[in-house]
């Protein structure tokens, strides 16, 4: 069964774009589904995540902030 990962991004963020590209490169190798959540225009998410984006999460666990660490994808 595929693991659901969520990535919180902001449109126009180059770090977000970089992490998305990196994750898509690992999707075939690792078994995960990616849900992309843009925080722009969502006050609660903007308050919660602010400048900490991109953030990659599984359930309520933060896996990566700012940059993709491919080691967190091992075992999916």
N, C-alpha and C positions, 0 to 999 in steps of 0.2 A: 504494500500500500504506500502510496506517495505521501511524503511529508509536506505539510502546508507551511510555507514561509511567507512572511509579509515584509514588504519593503516600503518604508515611509519615505517619500521623496517630496521635492518641491520642483515644479516645472521650471526649466531654465537653469537648473543647478548642475554644473559640470561634474561634481563628485557623484551626484545621483546617476547621471548618465553613465559614468565610468563603472559604477557598481552594477548597474543593470546589464551592461555589456558583458562584464565579467560573469555575472550569474547565468546569463543565457548561454555562455560558453560551457558551463558546468552542468546544465540541465540534462543533457544526454548521458553524461557520465554518472551523475548522482540522481537519485530518485526523489525529486521534489517538485511541487507545484508552487508557482510564484504568484502572489497577489500583490499588485502594485496599488499603493494608496497615496494619492497626491494630497498633501496637507493644505495647499493653497485654498484660501476662502473657507476654511473649516476652523473657526476660532478655537475650539477645544483642542484639536490636534496641533494647531500652531502654538498654543500655550504649552502643551505637553512636550512637544519635540523642538520647537523653536529653531535654533541654529545647529542642533545636534544631528541633522540629517546628512546623508541618508542613514537610516537605521534598519538593519535586517533583524527580524525577530521570528522566533518559533514559540508559539503559545505566548506566554508573557516574558519569555527570556530573550534578552538582547544578545544577539550573536555577533554583530559587527556594528560599529559606528564609523562613519566617514569613509572607510576603505574596506574592501572585501578581504577577509582572511580565509583563503580557500580551505584551510585545515578544519574550519567549523562545518564544512559540507561533507566531511568524511563520515561514513556510516549511514548516510541517508539512502 
